[in-house]
């Protein structure tokens, strides 16, 4: 437990990347689970929050990548943003 009263448990995969983190702060539990591709890009992150015996709230983020490992889309709770790049690797298209 840290000085702020937070108790954190973290799980890792064989490449030492975080796969799950559970934070307990008082009566609130926050569980974050992530999935990565073989290149280490995060494909999906799911965060579940529960205060006491109340309902569980879930938020999900997903992403896709091109062959150069550049993010080509991000979706947060159903809203998707797509990204396009020019030859100099600058983002040139960003749309919702």
MARDRENTI-940796 format. One record per atom (N, C-alpha, C): residue number from 0; residue in three letters; atom name; x, y, z. Coordinates in steps of 0.02 Angstrom, whole numbers, plus 50000, padded with zeros to 5 digits. Each point is the difference from the previous one (the first is absolute). Layout:
BEGIN
<rec NUM, ALA, CA, <X, Y, Z>>
...
//
This chain:
BEGIN
<rec 0, UNK, N, <50043, 49941, 50000>>
<rec 0, UNK, CA, <49957, 50059, 50000>>
<rec 0, UNK, C, <50045, 50062, 50000>>
<rec 1, UNK, N, <49983, 50048, 49956>>
<rec 1, UNK, CA, <50041, 50060, 49997>>
<rec 1, UNK, C, <49975, 50052, 50051>>
<rec 2, UNK, N, <50035, 50056, 50008>>
<rec 2, UNK, CA, <49980, 50050, 50049>>
<rec 2, UNK, C, <49930, 50030, 49989>>
<rec 3, UNK, N, <49974, 49995, 49938>>
<rec 3, UNK, CA, <49933, 50027, 49986>>
<rec 3, UNK, C, <49946, 49949, 50016>>
<rec 4, UNK, N, <50018, 49940, 50025>>
<rec 4, UNK, CA, <49951, 49949, 50016>>
<rec 4, UNK, C, <49980, 49957, 49941>>
<rec 5, UNK, N, <50039, 50001, 49947>>
<rec 5, UNK, CA, <49985, 49962, 49939>>
<rec 5, UNK, C, <50039, 49934, 50003>>
<rec 6, UNK, N, <49964, 49946, 49987>>
<rec 6, UNK, CA, <50031, 49934, 49996>>
<rec 6, UNK, C, <49996, 49978, 49928>>
<rec 7, UNK, N, <50057, 49987, 49968>>
<rec 7, UNK, CA, <50003, 49984, 49929>>
<rec 7, UNK, C, <50032, 49931, 49990>>
<rec 8, UNK, N, <49968, 49960, 49957>>
<rec 8, UNK, CA, <50027, 49936, 49979>>
<rec 8, UNK, C, <50006, 50002, 49924>>
<rec 9, UNK, N, <50059, 49982, 49975>>
<rec 9, UNK, CA, <50012, 50004, 49928>>
<rec 9, UNK, C, <50023, 49932, 49974>>
<rec 10, UNK, N, <49972, 49980, 49942>>
<rec 10, UNK, CA, <50019, 49937, 49967>>
<rec 10, UNK, C, <50035, 50016, 49934>>
<rec 11, UNK, N, <50049, 49958, 49982>>
<rec 11, UNK, CA, <50040, 50011, 49940>>
<rec 11, UNK, C, <50000, 49939, 49955>>
<rec 12, UNK, N, <50012, 50010, 49935>>
<rec 12, UNK, CA, <50007, 49943, 49954>>
<rec 12, UNK, C, <50074, 49980, 49997>>
<rec 13, UNK, N, <50016, 49952, 49958>>
<rec 13, UNK, CA, <50068, 49975, 49996>>
<rec 13, UNK, C, <50049, 50051, 49971>>
<rec 14, UNK, N, <49974, 50053, 49968>>
<rec 14, UNK, CA, <50042, 50054, 49974>>
<rec 14, UNK, C, <50004, 50059, 50049>>
<rec 15, UNK, N, <49977, 49988, 50062>>
<rec 15, UNK, CA, <50001, 50050, 50053>>
<rec 15, UNK, C, <49957, 50061, 49986>>
<rec 16, UNK, N, <49945, 49989, 49962>>
<rec 16, UNK, CA, <49951, 50053, 49987>>
<rec 16, UNK, C, <49942, 49991, 50048>>
<rec 17, UNK, N, <49973, 50056, 50024>>
<rec 17, UNK, CA, <49944, 49997, 50046>>
<rec 17, UNK, C, <49938, 49972, 49965>>
<rec 18, UNK, N, <49970, 49947, 50028>>
<rec 18, UNK, CA, <49939, 49972, 49973>>
<rec 18, UNK, C, <49939, 50017, 50042>>
<rec 19, UNK, N, <50011, 50010, 50065>>
<rec 19, UNK, CA, <49944, 50019, 50043>>
<rec 19, UNK, C, <50027, 50037, 50061>>
<rec 20, UNK, N, <49961, 50050, 50020>>
<rec 20, UNK, CA, <50015, 50038, 50060>>
<rec 20, UNK, C, <49936, 50007, 50040>>
<rec 21, UNK, N, <50004, 49985, 50064>>
<rec 21, UNK, CA, <49942, 50007, 50044>>
<rec 21, UNK, C, <50019, 50050, 50055>>
<rec 22, UNK, N, <49965, 50056, 50002>>
<rec 22, UNK, CA, <50011, 50052, 50051>>
<rec 22, UNK, C, <49941, 50000, 50047>>
<rec 23, UNK, N, <50014, 49997, 50064>>
<rec 23, UNK, CA, <49948, 50006, 50051>>
<rec 23, UNK, C, <50014, 50063, 50040>>
<rec 24, UNK, N, <49952, 50046, 49996>>
<rec 24, UNK, CA, <50006, 50064, 50034>>
<rec 24, UNK, C, <49939, 50006, 50045>>
<rec 25, UNK, N, <50009, 49989, 50065>>
<rec 25, UNK, CA, <49943, 49999, 50045>>
<rec 25, UNK, C, <49953, 49944, 49980>>
<rec 26, UNK, N, <49938, 50017, 49982>>
<rec 26, UNK, CA, <49951, 49950, 49980>>
<rec 26, UNK, C, <49992, 49996, 49924>>
<rec 27, UNK, N, <50043, 50035, 49963>>
<rec 27, UNK, CA, <49996, 50000, 49927>>
<rec 27, UNK, C, <50053, 49955, 49971>>
<rec 28, UNK, N, <49979, 49957, 49953>>
<rec 28, UNK, CA, <50046, 49955, 49965>>
<rec 28, UNK, C, <50001, 50019, 49927>>
<rec 29, UNK, N, <50060, 50010, 49973>>
<rec 29, UNK, CA, <50009, 50016, 49929>>
<rec 29, UNK, C, <50044, 49945, 49970>>
<rec 30, UNK, N, <49971, 49963, 49952>>
<rec 30, UNK, CA, <50036, 49946, 49967>>
<rec 30, UNK, C, <50011, 50019, 49927>>
<rec 31, UNK, N, <50063, 50002, 49979>>
<rec 31, UNK, CA, <50018, 50017, 49932>>
<rec 31, UNK, C, <50035, 49940, 49968>>
<rec 32, UNK, N, <49973, 49978, 49943>>
<rec 32, UNK, CA, <50028, 49943, 49964>>
<rec 32, UNK, C, <50018, 50023, 49930>>
<rec 33, UNK, N, <50060, 49980, 49977>>
<rec 33, UNK, CA, <50020, 50020, 49932>>
<rec 33, UNK, C, <50025, 49940, 49961>>
<rec 34, UNK, N, <49993, 50006, 49933>>
<rec 34, UNK, CA, <50023, 49949, 49954>>
<rec 34, UNK, C, <50045, 50033, 49949>>
<rec 35, UNK, N, <50059, 49972, 49990>>
<rec 35, UNK, CA, <50049, 50028, 49953>>
<rec 35, UNK, C, <50011, 49952, 49941>>
<rec 36, UNK, N, <50022, 50029, 49944>>
<rec 36, UNK, CA, <50020, 49958, 49944>>
<rec 36, UNK, C, <50074, 49980, 50010>>
<rec 37, UNK, N, <50027, 49957, 49957>>
<rec 37, UNK, CA, <50070, 49978, 50010>>
<rec 37, UNK, C, <50051, 50056, 49998>>
<rec 38, UNK, N, <49983, 50057, 49969>>
<rec 38, UNK, CA, <50046, 50057, 49998>>
<rec 38, UNK, C, <49995, 50044, 50062>>
<rec 39, UNK, N, <49955, 49984, 50046>>
<rec 39, UNK, CA, <49993, 50040, 50060>>
<rec 39, UNK, C, <49949, 50055, 49996>>
<rec 40, UNK, N, <49964, 50005, 49944>>
<rec 40, UNK, CA, <49947, 50050, 49992>>
<rec 40, UNK, C, <49939, 49978, 50040>>
<rec 41, UNK, N, <49970, 50046, 50037>>
<rec 41, UNK, CA, <49941, 49983, 50039>>
<rec 41, UNK, C, <49939, 49999, 49954>>
<rec 42, UNK, N, <49969, 49941, 49994>>
<rec 42, UNK, CA, <49942, 49991, 49957>>
<rec 42, UNK, C, <49935, 50017, 50035>>
<rec 43, UNK, N, <49996, 49982, 50064>>
<rec 43, UNK, CA, <49939, 50013, 50038>>
<rec 43, UNK, C, <50016, 50010, 50073>>
<rec 44, UNK, N, <49966, 50048, 50030>>
<rec 44, UNK, CA, <50004, 50013, 50072>>
<rec 44, UNK, C, <49929, 50003, 50027>>
<rec 45, UNK, N, <49986, 49962, 50051>>
<rec 45, UNK, CA, <49935, 50001, 50032>>
<rec 45, UNK, C, <50010, 50020, 50073>>
<rec 46, UNK, N, <49962, 50049, 50022>>
<rec 46, UNK, CA, <50003, 50023, 50069>>
<rec 46, UNK, C, <49932, 49991, 50032>>
<rec 47, UNK, N, <49999, 49964, 50055>>
<rec 47, UNK, CA, <49938, 49990, 50038>>
<rec 47, UNK, C, <50009, 50032, 50069>>
<rec 48, UNK, N, <49949, 50039, 50019>>
<rec 48, UNK, CA, <50002, 50035, 50064>>
<rec 48, UNK, C, <49938, 49981, 50040>>
<rec 49, UNK, N, <50011, 49985, 50064>>
<rec 49, UNK, CA, <49944, 49985, 50044>>
<rec 49, UNK, C, <50013, 50033, 50067>>
<rec 50, UNK, N, <49950, 50038, 50023>>
<rec 50, UNK, CA, <50004, 50032, 50066>>
<rec 50, UNK, C, <49956, 49961, 50048>>
<rec 51, UNK, N, <50032, 49973, 50052>>
<rec 51, UNK, CA, <49962, 49960, 50048>>
<rec 51, UNK, C, <49964, 49943, 49967>>
<rec 52, UNK, N, <49935, 49993, 50015>>
<rec 52, UNK, CA, <49961, 49946, 49969>>
<rec 52, UNK, C, <49958, 50027, 49942>>
<rec 53, UNK, N, <50018, 50060, 49976>>
<rec 53, UNK, CA, <49963, 50031, 49944>>
<rec 53, UNK, C, <50013, 49965, 49935>>
<rec 54, UNK, N, <49969, 50025, 49947>>
<rec 54, UNK, CA, <50008, 49969, 49934>>
<rec 54, UNK, C, <50071, 50008, 49972>>
<rec 55, UNK, N, <50019, 49956, 49956>>
<rec 55, UNK, CA, <50064, 50003, 49966>>
<rec 55, UNK, C, <49993, 50042, 49938>>
<rec 56, UNK, N, <50044, 50049, 49993>>
<rec 56, UNK, CA, <50002, 50042, 49940>>
<rec 56, UNK, C, <50059, 49977, 49957>>
<rec 57, UNK, N, <49987, 49990, 49935>>
<rec 57, UNK, CA, <50052, 49976, 49955>>
<rec 57, UNK, C, <50013, 50050, 49945>>
<rec 58, UNK, N, <50064, 50013, 49988>>
<rec 58, UNK, CA, <50022, 50043, 49944>>
<rec 58, UNK, C, <50049, 49960, 49958>>
<rec 59, UNK, N, <49993, 50003, 49934>>
<rec 59, UNK, CA, <50043, 49961, 49955>>
<rec 59, UNK, C, <50032, 50046, 49948>>
<rec 60, UNK, N, <50064, 49990, 49989>>
<rec 60, UNK, CA, <50037, 50035, 49947>>
<rec 60, UNK, C, <50033, 49947, 49956>>
<rec 61, UNK, N, <49996, 50009, 49934>>
<rec 61, UNK, CA, <50034, 49956, 49953>>
<rec 61, UNK, C, <50040, 50042, 49951>>
<rec 62, UNK, N, <50050, 49968, 49969>>
<rec 62, UNK, CA, <50041, 50035, 49950>>
<rec 62, UNK, C, <50021, 49951, 49947>>
<rec 63, UNK, N, <50012, 50026, 49940>>
<rec 63, UNK, CA, <50029, 49961, 49946>>
<rec 63, UNK, C, <50063, 50035, 49976>>
<rec 64, UNK, N, <50045, 49961, 49968>>
<rec 64, UNK, CA, <50065, 50026, 49980>>
<rec 64, UNK, C, <50016, 49976, 49930>>
<rec 65, UNK, N, <50041, 50038, 49965>>
<rec 65, UNK, CA, <50023, 49979, 49934>>
<rec 65, UNK, C, <50065, 49960, 50007>>
<rec 66, UNK, N, <50030, 49980, 49943>>
<rec 66, UNK, CA, <50061, 49959, 50002>>
<rec 66, UNK, C, <50059, 50036, 50033>>
<rec 67, UNK, N, <49998, 50066, 50001>>
<rec 67, UNK, CA, <50054, 50039, 50031>>
<rec 67, UNK, C, <49986, 50013, 50074>>
<rec 68, UNK, N, <49947, 49969, 50027>>
<rec 68, UNK, CA, <49979, 50008, 50070>>
<rec 68, UNK, C, <49975, 50070, 50016>>
<rec 69, UNK, N, <49974, 50035, 49951>>
<rec 69, UNK, CA, <49969, 50065, 50012>>
<rec 69, UNK, C, <49926, 49988, 50012>>
<rec 70, UNK, N, <49972, 50036, 50047>>
<rec 70, UNK, CA, <49929, 49994, 50016>>
<rec 70, UNK, C, <49959, 50022, 49940>>
<rec 71, UNK, N, <49953, 49958, 49977>>
<rec 71, UNK, CA, <49957, 50018, 49944>>
<rec 71, UNK, C, <49929, 50013, 50022>>
<rec 72, UNK, N, <49981, 49975, 50059>>
<rec 72, UNK, CA, <49934, 50017, 50028>>
<rec 72, UNK, C, <50000, 49988, 50075>>
<rec 73, UNK, N, <49958, 50039, 50033>>
<rec 73, UNK, CA, <49989, 49993, 50071>>
<rec 73, UNK, C, <49925, 50004, 50013>>
<rec 74, UNK, N, <49975, 49954, 50041>>
<rec 74, UNK, CA, <49929, 50002, 50018>>
<rec 74, UNK, C, <49996, 50002, 50075>>
<rec 75, UNK, N, <49964, 50050, 50025>>
<rec 75, UNK, CA, <49989, 50008, 50072>>
<rec 75, UNK, C, <49925, 50000, 50011>>
<rec 76, UNK, N, <49976, 49948, 50035>>
<rec 76, UNK, CA, <49929, 49992, 50015>>
<rec 76, UNK, C, <49956, 50012, 49938>>
<rec 77, UNK, N, <50020, 49972, 49944>>
<rec 77, UNK, CA, <49958, 50002, 49939>>
<rec 77, UNK, C, <50015, 50057, 49953>>
<rec 78, UNK, N, <50038, 50050, 50020>>
<rec 78, UNK, CA, <50017, 50056, 49956>>
<rec 78, UNK, C, <50068, 49987, 49969>>
<rec 79, UNK, N, <50002, 49995, 49933>>
<rec 79, UNK, CA, <50062, 49982, 49965>>
<rec 79, UNK, C, <50032, 50061, 49967>>
<rec 80, UNK, N, <50065, 50006, 50009>>
<rec 80, UNK, CA, <50040, 50050, 49965>>
<rec 80, UNK, C, <50048, 49963, 49955>>
<rec 81, UNK, N, <50003, 50020, 49936>>
<rec 81, UNK, CA, <50048, 49969, 49953>>
<rec 81, UNK, C, <50057, 50049, 49987>>
<rec 82, UNK, N, <50059, 49973, 49989>>
<rec 82, UNK, CA, <50059, 50041, 49989>>
<rec 82, UNK, C, <50032, 49981, 49933>>
<rec 83, UNK, N, <50024, 50049, 49963>>
<rec 83, UNK, CA, <50037, 49989, 49938>>
<rec 83, UNK, C, <50065, 50038, 50003>>
<rec 84, UNK, N, <50051, 49975, 49967>>
<rec 84, UNK, CA, <50068, 50029, 50004>>
<rec 84, UNK, C, <50026, 50017, 49931>>
<rec 85, UNK, N, <50045, 50049, 49998>>
<rec 85, UNK, CA, <50034, 50016, 49937>>
<rec 85, UNK, C, <50068, 49964, 49999>>
<rec 86, UNK, N, <50039, 50010, 49948>>
<rec 86, UNK, CA, <50064, 49966, 49993>>
<rec 86, UNK, C, <50051, 50019, 50054>>
<rec 87, UNK, N, <49991, 50058, 50031>>
<rec 87, UNK, CA, <50045, 50023, 50053>>
<rec 87, UNK, C, <49976, 49977, 50069>>
<rec 88, UNK, N, <49950, 49957, 50002>>
<rec 88, UNK, CA, <49972, 49972, 50061>>
<rec 88, UNK, C, <49960, 50049, 50042>>
<rec 89, UNK, N, <49978, 50054, 49970>>
<rec 89, UNK, CA, <49957, 50048, 50034>>
<rec 89, UNK, C, <49928, 49979, 49992>>
<rec 90, UNK, N, <49960, 50010, 50053>>
<rec 90, UNK, CA, <49928, 49986, 49994>>
<rec 90, UNK, C, <49970, 50052, 49953>>
<rec 91, UNK, N, <49968, 49977, 49946>>
<rec 91, UNK, CA, <49970, 50045, 49952>>
<rec 91, UNK, C, <49925, 49993, 49996>>
<rec 92, UNK, N, <49974, 49947, 50028>>
<rec 92, UNK, CA, <49928, 49991, 50000>>
<rec 92, UNK, C, <49980, 49974, 50069>>
<rec 93, UNK, N, <49952, 50033, 50030>>
<rec 93, UNK, CA, <49976, 49981, 50065>>
<rec 93, UNK, C, <49925, 50012, 49998>>
<rec 94, UNK, N, <49961, 49948, 50002>>
<rec 94, UNK, CA, <49927, 50008, 49994>>
<rec 94, UNK, C, <49965, 49958, 50051>>
<rec 95, UNK, N, <49942, 50024, 50020>>
<rec 95, UNK, CA, <49958, 49963, 50048>>
<rec 95, UNK, C, <49946, 49964, 49963>>
//
